[in-house]
């Protein structure tokens, strides 16, 4: 069963556009079949069943980014989401969009699709099956059931206004639609289809692009002889990272850090990466330091050492240090500040103690760069939020144009927040696109 866009019922459900050369005239054309695009298509048909919806994607099999997310488990959303979990455009705009489709609505939406969610550490919500494939299949099946026409393997080359509508040119078809939704993502994981082409289209249509950088991406460190990251690769521990801009502490984040053969990764690194990289393109004077004792100041840690020396004077400095950090990190730290790890606390001088404490709370990280878009989970930057109406996701620049998801200048921290932005912006758009 199938529906074409000449308005004649040829069957029930959606279907795929597989013809090599075609021309379509849907009411709504959604460009990009990732999380935001799929949700927008489904919800548009629900809100406006009289509208024909064409979902266009460059990939032969849409949804690759969903499949690899969350370690192939798909962190669908988070139990606690607020505008404070996001960076980029104005938080007042982000807050308004999030209110249009809160977390409980996301949970109910997926439950209705047969995908129940469970909560894990830090509020992360995953499908009970722990399979990203189940999330994607549920979305594709629902799009089909809702009557969405899917056009895979159609790469969009141009979108141009044409007599009160839009003319869309792809490598395989011509499309004319009165309303267009840009849901083409950013530049992260370009093999999934998010290659930045959406930014080029939006720019040609008159939108301002906030210069993009990778986000949620591992950072590379200078690989000098004796570099700590090579000796510590594979070690994870609690950490606090501080970004210093022009000599002042600008961003401070805490979480788990993972040492790797190329530098650092782990949740706290991924969250910090967008701040470092954006400061880089802005030409700011920057430095990154690591506190091995999150939330504790130099004075706090020095007091801890003084108290430990009184309590256990015959304990070695190395053994005492392992109460704060993993054994391998303790060895690296003591080597860095040239302190004999066999020295007892009774012989641990004030000067040595202070040198070690400085290393513990302010270890400099010689960041060289990042692993780039191929390893980034999201894009920071994109279409300026000031150019969309947060009550509809409509462009303030072009009538009949809407923008959702990662193409906008919004990026959330790790933990399901970027997916929630996709669902929320999709719902707001879908409700308004047929008005």
C-alpha positions as CSV (number, residue, x, y, z in Angstrom):
1,X,0.0,0.0,0.0
2,X,1.4,3.4,-1.0
3,X,0.6,7.1,-1.4
4,X,2.1,9.2,-4.1
5,X,2.0,13.0,-4.2
6,X,-0.5,13.4,-6.9
7,X,-3.1,13.1,-4.2
8,X,-4.4,9.7,-5.3
9,X,-4.5,6.9,-2.8
10,X,-2.4,4.0,-4.1
11,X,-2.2,2.3,-0.8
12,X,-1.9,2.8,2.9
13,X,1.3,3.8,4.7
14,X,4.4,5.5,3.6
15,X,6.8,3.9,1.2
16,X,10.1,4.6,-0.4
17,X,10.9,6.7,-3.5
18,X,13.2,4.4,-5.5
19,X,12.8,5.7,-9.0
20,X,15.9,7.1,-10.6
21,X,14.3,10.3,-12.0
22,X,11.1,11.7,-10.4
23,X,9.3,14.9,-9.6
24,X,7.3,15.4,-6.5
25,X,5.1,18.1,-5.1
26,X,4.5,17.4,-1.4
27,X,3.0,19.9,1.0
28,X,6.0,19.6,3.3
29,X,9.5,18.5,2.3
30,X,11.8,17.5,5.3
31,X,15.5,17.4,4.3
32,X,17.4,15.0,6.5
33,X,16.1,11.7,8.0
34,X,18.1,11.7,11.3
35,X,16.5,12.0,14.7
36,X,15.0,15.4,14.2
37,X,13.9,14.8,10.6
38,X,12.2,11.5,11.4
39,X,10.4,12.9,14.5
40,X,9.3,16.0,12.5
41,X,7.9,13.9,9.7
42,X,5.9,11.6,12.1
43,X,4.5,14.4,14.2
44,X,3.6,16.5,11.2
45,X,1.5,13.7,9.8
46,X,-0.1,13.3,13.3
47,X,-0.9,17.0,13.7
48,X,-1.8,17.5,10.0
49,X,-3.0,14.3,8.4
50,X,-4.2,16.2,5.4
51,X,-0.7,17.2,4.5
52,X,1.6,15.1,2.3
53,X,5.1,14.8,3.8
54,X,8.3,13.8,1.9
55,X,11.3,12.9,4.0
56,X,14.5,13.2,1.9
57,X,17.9,11.8,2.9
58,X,21.3,11.4,1.2
59,X,21.9,8.0,2.7
60,X,20.6,4.8,1.3
61,X,19.8,3.7,4.8
62,X,18.9,6.7,6.9
63,X,19.6,6.9,10.7
64,X,23.2,5.9,10.8
65,X,23.9,8.4,13.5
66,X,21.2,7.0,15.7
67,X,22.7,3.6,15.3
68,X,26.2,4.6,16.6
69,X,25.0,6.8,19.4
70,X,25.5,5.9,23.0
71,X,27.8,3.0,22.1
72,X,25.2,1.6,19.8
73,X,22.7,1.7,22.7
74,X,21.2,5.2,21.9
75,X,21.0,7.5,24.9
76,X,17.4,8.7,23.9
77,X,17.2,11.5,26.4
78,X,17.9,12.4,30.0
79,X,15.6,12.3,33.0
80,X,16.5,15.9,33.9
81,X,16.8,18.4,31.1
82,X,17.0,22.2,31.3
83,X,18.3,25.0,29.2
84,X,21.4,25.0,31.4
85,X,22.5,21.7,29.8
86,X,23.0,23.5,26.5
87,X,25.4,25.9,25.0
88,X,25.3,28.0,21.8
89,X,22.4,30.4,21.2
90,X,20.4,32.2,23.9
91,X,19.2,30.0,26.7
92,X,15.8,31.8,26.8
93,X,15.2,30.5,23.3
94,X,16.4,27.0,24.1
95,X,14.2,26.9,27.2
96,X,11.1,27.8,25.2
97,X,11.7,25.1,22.6
98,X,12.4,22.5,25.3
99,X,9.1,23.4,27.0
100,X,7.3,22.5,23.8
101,X,8.1,18.8,24.2
102,X,9.5,17.9,27.7
103,X,11.2,14.7,28.7
104,X,8.0,13.0,29.9
105,X,6.5,13.5,26.4
106,X,9.6,11.9,24.9
107,X,9.3,8.9,27.2
108,X,5.5,8.5,26.3
109,X,6.2,8.9,22.6
110,X,8.7,6.1,22.5
111,X,6.6,3.9,24.8
112,X,3.8,4.3,22.3
113,X,6.2,3.2,19.6
114,X,7.0,0.0,21.6
115,X,10.4,1.3,23.0
116,X,10.3,1.6,26.7
117,X,13.2,3.4,28.4
118,X,15.2,2.8,31.6
119,X,17.3,5.2,33.6
120,X,21.0,4.8,34.2
121,X,23.8,6.8,35.8
122,X,23.4,10.6,35.6
123,X,19.8,10.4,34.5
124,X,20.7,8.8,31.1
125,X,17.6,7.1,29.5
126,X,18.3,4.1,27.2
127,X,15.9,1.6,25.5
128,X,15.3,-1.4,27.7
129,X,16.7,-3.6,24.9
130,X,19.9,-1.6,24.9
131,X,19.7,-1.6,21.1
132,X,19.9,1.6,19.1
133,X,18.6,-0.4,16.1
134,X,15.3,-0.8,18.0
135,X,15.0,3.0,18.3
136,X,15.6,3.6,14.6
137,X,13.3,0.8,13.5
138,X,10.5,2.2,15.7
139,X,10.9,5.6,14.1
140,X,11.1,4.2,10.6
141,X,8.1,2.0,11.1
142,X,6.0,4.8,12.6
143,X,6.9,7.1,9.8
144,X,5.7,4.4,7.4
145,X,2.5,3.9,9.4
146,X,1.9,7.6,9.5
147,X,2.0,7.9,5.8
148,X,5.4,9.6,5.4
149,X,7.0,9.2,2.0
150,X,10.7,8.4,2.4
151,X,13.2,9.3,-0.3
152,X,16.6,7.8,0.6
153,X,19.7,8.2,-1.5
154,X,18.6,11.6,-2.6
155,X,21.4,14.2,-2.1
156,X,20.1,17.7,-2.0
157,X,22.0,20.0,-4.2
158,X,19.9,23.2,-3.9
159,X,16.9,24.7,-2.3
160,X,15.6,27.9,-3.9
161,X,12.4,30.0,-3.5
162,X,10.1,29.7,-6.5
163,X,6.8,31.4,-6.9
164,X,5.7,31.3,-3.3
165,X,7.1,27.8,-2.8
166,X,10.5,26.1,-2.8
167,X,12.2,24.2,-5.6
168,X,14.5,21.4,-4.3
169,X,17.0,19.8,-6.6
170,X,18.5,16.5,-5.7
171,X,20.8,14.1,-7.6
172,X,17.8,12.0,-8.5
173,X,14.6,14.1,-8.4
174,X,13.1,17.5,-8.6
175,X,10.8,18.5,-5.7
176,X,8.5,21.4,-5.3
177,X,7.1,22.1,-1.8
178,X,5.3,25.0,-0.2
179,X,7.1,24.3,3.1
180,X,10.6,23.1,3.7
181,X,12.2,21.8,7.0
182,X,16.0,21.8,7.2
183,X,16.9,18.9,9.4
184,X,20.3,18.0,7.9
185,X,22.3,18.1,11.0
186,X,25.8,19.7,11.4
187,X,29.2,18.3,10.5
188,X,29.7,15.6,13.2
189,X,30.2,12.0,12.0
190,X,30.2,13.1,8.3
191,X,30.0,9.4,7.1
192,X,26.4,9.4,8.6
193,X,25.4,12.2,6.2
194,X,26.0,15.2,8.5
195,X,28.6,16.8,6.3
196,X,27.8,20.5,6.6
197,X,25.8,20.7,3.4
198,X,22.8,21.9,5.4
199,X,24.8,24.9,6.5
200,X,25.6,25.8,2.9
201,X,21.9,25.6,2.0
202,X,20.8,27.7,5.0
203,X,23.4,30.3,4.1
204,X,22.2,30.6,0.5
205,X,18.7,31.1,1.8
206,X,19.9,34.1,3.8
207,X,20.7,32.6,7.2
208,X,23.7,33.5,9.4
209,X,26.0,30.6,10.3
210,X,27.8,30.8,13.7
211,X,31.2,29.3,12.7
212,X,31.0,25.6,13.6
213,X,33.5,23.4,15.5
214,X,33.4,19.8,16.7
215,X,31.6,19.2,20.0
216,X,31.7,16.3,22.4
217,X,35.0,15.2,20.9
218,X,38.2,13.8,22.4
219,X,41.1,16.2,22.7
220,X,44.7,15.5,21.5
221,X,47.7,16.5,23.7
222,X,51.2,17.4,22.5
223,X,53.1,14.1,22.1
224,X,56.4,15.0,23.7
225,X,58.9,12.5,25.2
226,X,57.6,11.4,28.6
227,X,54.1,12.6,27.9
228,X,51.8,11.5,30.7
229,X,48.9,10.5,28.5
230,X,50.9,7.7,26.9
231,X,52.0,6.3,30.3
232,X,48.4,6.6,31.6
233,X,46.4,5.4,28.5
234,X,43.4,3.4,29.5
235,X,43.2,4.9,33.0
236,X,40.0,6.7,34.0
237,X,39.3,8.7,37.1
238,X,37.2,11.6,38.5
239,X,38.5,15.0,37.4
240,X,37.8,18.7,37.1
241,X,38.9,20.6,34.1
242,X,39.3,24.4,34.0
243,X,39.5,26.4,30.9
244,X,41.5,29.6,31.3
245,X,40.9,32.4,28.9
246,X,43.1,35.5,28.9
247,X,44.4,34.4,32.3
248,X,41.0,34.0,34.0
249,X,39.1,30.8,34.8
250,X,36.2,30.9,32.3
251,X,34.7,27.3,32.4
252,X,35.0,24.7,35.1
253,X,33.5,21.2,34.5
254,X,33.7,18.0,36.6
255,X,33.3,14.4,35.6
256,X,35.1,11.3,34.5
257,X,38.3,11.6,32.5
258,X,40.0,8.9,30.3
259,X,43.6,9.0,29.3
260,X,44.3,7.7,25.8
261,X,47.2,7.2,23.4
262,X,46.4,10.5,21.7
263,X,45.4,12.6,24.7
264,X,42.2,12.7,26.8
265,X,38.6,11.6,26.4
266,X,35.8,10.7,28.8
267,X,32.6,12.7,29.6
268,X,34.3,15.7,31.2
269,X,36.7,16.1,28.2
270,X,33.9,15.8,25.7
271,X,31.9,18.4,27.5
272,X,34.9,20.8,27.7
273,X,35.9,20.3,24.1
274,X,33.5,22.7,22.6
275,X,34.6,25.5,24.9
276,X,38.3,24.9,24.0
277,X,37.7,24.7,20.3
278,X,35.4,27.7,20.2
279,X,38.0,29.7,22.1
280,X,40.5,28.6,19.5
281,X,38.6,29.9,16.5
282,X,38.0,33.1,18.4
283,X,41.7,33.6,18.8
284,X,41.6,33.7,22.6
285,X,44.6,33.1,24.8
286,X,43.7,29.8,26.5
287,X,45.0,27.1,28.8
288,X,43.5,23.9,30.2
289,X,44.3,22.5,33.7
290,X,43.3,19.3,35.4
291,X,42.3,19.0,39.1
292,X,42.6,15.4,40.3
293,X,40.6,16.3,43.4
294,X,37.3,17.7,41.9
295,X,35.7,20.5,44.0
296,X,38.7,20.9,46.3
297,X,40.9,23.9,46.4
298,X,44.7,24.1,46.9
299,X,44.1,24.9,50.6
300,X,41.7,22.0,51.0
301,X,44.2,19.5,49.6
302,X,47.2,20.9,51.4
303,X,45.2,20.6,54.7
304,X,44.4,17.0,53.8
305,X,48.1,16.2,53.4
306,X,49.1,18.0,56.7
307,X,46.4,16.0,58.6
308,X,47.5,12.7,57.0
309,X,51.1,13.4,58.0
310,X,50.1,13.7,61.6
311,X,47.9,10.7,61.5
312,X,50.2,8.3,59.6
313,X,53.8,9.7,59.6
314,X,55.3,6.4,58.5
315,X,53.1,6.0,55.4
316,X,54.9,6.6,52.1
317,X,53.9,9.6,50.0
318,X,53.0,7.3,47.2
319,X,50.7,5.1,49.3
320,X,49.0,8.2,50.7
321,X,48.5,9.6,47.3
322,X,46.7,6.5,46.1
323,X,43.9,7.5,48.4
324,X,43.3,10.4,46.0
325,X,44.2,9.0,42.6
326,X,44.8,5.6,40.9
327,X,48.2,4.0,41.5
328,X,49.4,4.7,38.0
329,X,48.4,8.4,38.3
330,X,50.2,8.6,41.6
331,X,53.4,7.3,40.1
332,X,53.2,9.8,37.2
333,X,52.5,12.7,39.5
334,X,55.4,12.0,41.8
335,X,57.7,11.6,38.8
336,X,56.4,14.9,37.4
337,X,57.3,16.9,40.5
338,X,60.5,14.8,41.2
339,X,59.4,13.4,44.6
340,X,60.7,10.1,45.8
341,X,57.7,7.9,46.0
342,X,59.3,5.9,48.9
343,X,59.6,9.0,51.1
344,X,57.5,8.9,54.3
345,X,55.1,11.6,55.3
346,X,57.3,12.3,58.3
347,X,60.0,13.5,55.9
348,X,57.7,15.1,53.4
349,X,58.8,18.8,53.5
350,X,56.4,21.7,53.2
351,X,58.0,22.7,49.9
352,X,57.6,19.2,48.4
353,X,54.1,19.0,49.7
354,X,53.1,22.3,48.1
355,X,54.6,21.3,44.8
356,X,52.6,18.1,44.8
357,X,49.4,19.9,45.7
358,X,49.9,22.3,42.9
359,X,50.3,19.4,40.5
360,X,47.1,17.7,42.0
361,X,44.9,20.8,41.6
362,X,46.4,22.5,38.5
363,X,48.1,19.9,36.2
364,X,48.6,21.7,32.9
365,X,47.3,19.9,29.8
366,X,49.1,20.8,26.6
367,X,46.1,20.6,24.2
368,X,47.1,20.4,20.6
369,X,43.7,20.1,19.1
370,X,40.8,17.6,18.8
371,X,40.1,14.3,16.9
372,X,37.9,16.3,14.6
373,X,34.4,15.8,13.2
374,X,34.9,12.1,12.5
375,X,34.9,11.5,16.2
376,X,32.6,14.3,17.3
377,X,29.2,13.5,18.6
378,X,27.7,16.9,17.9
379,X,28.5,20.2,16.1
380,X,28.9,23.4,18.1
381,X,27.7,26.4,16.1
382,X,25.3,26.5,13.2
383,X,22.3,28.6,12.1
384,X,21.8,31.5,14.6
385,X,19.0,30.9,17.0
386,X,18.1,34.6,16.8
387,X,16.9,33.9,13.2
388,X,14.2,31.3,14.2
389,X,10.9,31.7,15.9
390,X,11.1,29.5,19.0
391,X,7.3,29.0,19.1
392,X,7.3,27.5,15.6
393,X,10.9,26.8,14.6
394,X,10.1,28.9,11.5
395,X,12.8,31.0,9.8
396,X,12.6,34.7,10.4
397,X,14.4,35.1,7.1
398,X,12.4,33.0,4.7
399,X,8.6,32.4,4.9
400,X,7.8,28.7,4.7
401,X,11.2,27.6,5.9
402,X,11.7,25.7,9.2
403,X,14.9,24.5,10.9
404,X,15.2,21.8,13.5
405,X,17.9,19.8,15.4
406,X,21.7,20.0,15.1
407,X,21.7,22.4,12.2
408,X,20.9,25.2,14.7
409,X,23.5,26.8,17.0
410,X,22.6,24.6,20.0
411,X,24.7,21.8,21.5
412,X,24.1,19.9,24.7
413,X,26.4,18.2,27.1
414,X,26.9,14.5,27.0
415,X,24.0,12.4,28.4
416,X,21.1,12.4,25.9
417,X,20.6,16.1,25.8
418,X,21.2,16.6,22.1
419,X,18.6,13.9,21.3
420,X,16.1,15.8,23.5
421,X,16.8,18.9,21.5
422,X,16.1,17.0,18.3
423,X,12.7,15.7,19.7
424,X,11.7,19.0,21.2
425,X,12.5,21.1,18.2
426,X,10.8,18.5,15.9
427,X,7.6,18.7,17.9
428,X,7.4,22.5,18.0
429,X,8.0,22.6,14.2
430,X,5.5,19.8,13.4
431,X,2.7,21.5,15.3
432,X,3.3,24.8,13.4
433,X,4.3,23.7,9.9
434,X,0.8,23.0,8.8
435,X,-0.7,26.2,10.3
